[in-house]
Amino acid sequence: MRVVATAGHVDHGKSTLIRRLTGMEPDRWAEERRRGLTIDLGFAWTELPDGCSVAFVDVPGHERFVTNMLAGVGPVPAALFVVAADEGWMPQSTEHRDALDALGVSEGLLVITRSDLADPGPALEQARDRLRGTGLDGLPSVQVSGRTGRGIGELAEALDAMLHRLAPADPDADVRLWIDRAFTISGAGTVVTGTLQGGTLRVGDRLRLTPSGLDTTIRGLHALGSAEESLSAPARVAVNLRGVDLDGLRRGHALITPGRWLTTDVLDVRVRPPAAREPAALPQRLTLHIGSAAVPVHVRPLGADTARLTLRQPLPLRIGDRALLRDPGEHRVRAGVTVLDVRPPELRRRGAARARAAELDRLDGTPDAADELRRRGLVRADELAAMGATPPGDGPWLLSPQHRAHLAARLRDALAEHRRTHPLDDGMTTGAALRALDLPDPELLPGIATEAGIALHRGRLGGGSDLPDAVTRAVEVLRGRLREHPFRAPTAEELAELGLGDRELAAAERTGALLRLAPGLALLPDAEEAALPRLAELDEPFTLSEAKRALDTSRRVAVPLLELLARRGRTRRLPDGTHRLGR
């Protein structure tokens, strides 16, 4: 199936063309048929001689209904641009031309209608002139009469040829279905319609509604009046949703593949004035139109042709999306935009906007994973994919070589500062390192530590560092005393005189200079091995008192030392409180 929209001034015969081509009535409302005026979007379809199906989105041409018109043409790749022979180019012709050009529509047909009422030649030349310089420049043209039917056959042939020029849609793309209608059907529930630009819908698929973020399931699918189990783009589709109230839906909402899109309310864009106008300063308040959505935005110019848009409502957008900015007060399209960044950096520092503009000047709206990674330094792979770029490599996080080197340098600085301010610590904890680097995931740290040449062991970085000089000297004095009497641990007063608290003793134990039996209680590191020969000379089982005498020490030392030996299986404490060597 292909999808085509109409465009052109009010009462130039757009709906009449669709009736002639399809045999269907595109105007859905009784008021539309009574007044002969399309107010909202109309839909019809037909099958061309070669078997290709084409669905039409018939849009209103009156200036009061331009928002409805834009909702119809927004997701559609081609248009029938209609100009009446007896009236020629009119004001809404201009706005519709600017809208299609801004949205990047470059395929279609120029149809001169009401050719039975006036010579179509002047209107054709005028229309060609007005389309010159836009994406619609050089459209094939057809002259028809909706009243008599003259030229409708030629129009069908030209339409068939044009449809075969359209680029094929990607059936495997992530789904983003802009909703242009929402209603309920008795016995079925909520139904939404839209133009499927990419991807495939299947009954049972789970989709996410934006901006609500609610998940829903496809209960049923219809296209061209028939129920389907699956539908691939391009297509006009009606989707029956399970568990969604109509009150939570409206035109401009979207159904998206969960986890595959970023919703954003701040984006940086390239701005293009309509082809027939000179660049001009944009008002701060405009309306952004994309798909079927129309969202008020605040415009902040950055460079000569770039700007930051802050949206009143978040939208699912990607790099490269085409949209337009319209001034609803002046009833005209002010600019077309191409999305350059859907996760732009904050602009807080003086000169940040100017620097950002220079950076945006290098972007063309084509998603480039390598360039995005270079500019961002660190990004989740799924977020990069959601921006529209294919992530390079595997893993949940992507880190550019430049940013990895930058983080490694910061880690070395952070470790040096930690050693200066916490000289007795066994290196730096991973938690402190994560905070210092502001890393979002602990899994990133090992690679950065390796880059920095820093050992990571048991949750600490850069452990085993030397003790401060003053502590080293005090420990050496203590070790000298213990060599003479290995089991006479110094008292708290003696340790205080040496300037050794429990943190210093723990640090000395970490470096292998001491063995710490308990807080404030330290011996030489070989105390365990030195104790065993002395205890082996005792008759077994031996008592605590006998061990004290053999070791020439106090109860304060003997109790924790025997407990250490028992924990390590070097001795065994019997039920009566005595001890034996070994198990």
PyMOL commands that set and color helices and strands:
alter all, ss='L'
color gray80, all
select helices_A, chain A and resi 14-22+30-35+63-73+91-102+120-131+152-165+246-248+352-360+369-376+381-386+401-421+430-437+442-452+469-484+492-498+502-510+527-536+544-551+555-567
alter helices_A, ss='H'
color red, helices_A
select strands_A, chain A and resi 2-8+42-47+53-58+78-84+107-113+141-143+176-178+181-185+189-196+200-202+206-210+215-223+226-228+230-232+235-242+254-256+262-272+285-290+293-301+306-317+322-327+332-341+378-380+397-399+428-429+456-457+460-461+515-518+521-523+571-573+579-581
alter strands_A, ss='S'
color yellow, strands_A
deselect
rebuild
show_as cartoon
